[in-house]
């Protein structure tokens, strides 16, 4: 079952700071345009399990696709990648005054964060019902829990950073209607992502830092010791 929740925000122009464009034009525009309605949605796609891959394939996935490293003399029995997809959808409107002054502003803005296709890989030669399988599964489920907890922790920071840039660029006035809405939208989307990307990168680094605490030689040796003399 998909799990999701919404953060609904109704913004007020009273708290908007002026954009970098002409402040006088922006001030003229504000009383005549509607403040954007911001919807932030977080989606958790269903977790699945994959038992079809060899340890060598998992190692290649870990190194090439996810940029991971491995410890010498330790093979990969399991893998839990992290894939957060960020999408941004909004439409643009404009109001043109009789003297040609044009106000551009976004309507409803949807920011969606999707934990995309979460999967726990268990190497195909690690048989269900064995101690090695149970230990590997527990290890990978711990990684998945870190992924979820880190995202939950960063949601307020992502929200605040996004709302900050929306407030800053809520309306833009021009002396005349000389640009198409799509160009304004592209420029605005770029500004939104410029504000979001450093926070998302910080989230990624925080996840890698936490995950590395479990992927140590000491922890591997401890987990292996739990299966001594067991099937």
Phi, psi and omega in degrees: 000135177285140177247132178207159171212161184243146169243113182259130181229127174252113186269155179241137178296341182301332183257006182282137169271159182287145174286175183286345179290185184304115185295324180295320178293319179297319179297324178293325183287321192306317181294346188250358180238156182273137176295144182291150174260118186255130176238120176250123184237134176245125184241130175249107178288156185299138176287136176234164181239140182232121181245022190262351190255150178280161175303322179296319178296318179296322178295319177297318176300315182299318184280308191277315186273328185246002174068023183275169175237161180232158176270139178301146176071009177235124180269161180267115176266340182208161181205137178228092181287166180233126182220102178257119179258131181245124178235148183225122180230133174197159177247161183243148176231165175214152174234128182250123176279165182300329180275005176096345177301132186237135178251127177249135182204147177281152175266244178279130183246125180245117172251122181240125175252119184240120170282099195274126173044058177295134184217142171250117176267132171239127182305142189293338180269004173268105191278137176300140180096353178263162177297319180300321179295313182298318180293317179297316180297316180297320179298312183289326176294329174295318177299317180296321178297322177297317178304312182292314183294322179295317179297315178301319182295324185272349182306313179300322180292319176298315180300311184295320178295320180291315180297327179298316181285329176296317178298319184293324183242048184282331182209144178224127179256144176231156182294334179208165181277079188240019181214143182281154183301324182299323180291321177296318180297316178299317179296319181292319179297322177299317179295321179298313182289330176298328178280326184280321189302318177298326179289319179294324177293321177298319176299314180300317181292324178295320178296314180299321180296316180292320181295325183295339179291338180265338183260064178242157178301320181298317181289321177300316180296320179297314181296321179295325181295335181292342182254005179301127178077007181243157175282000000 
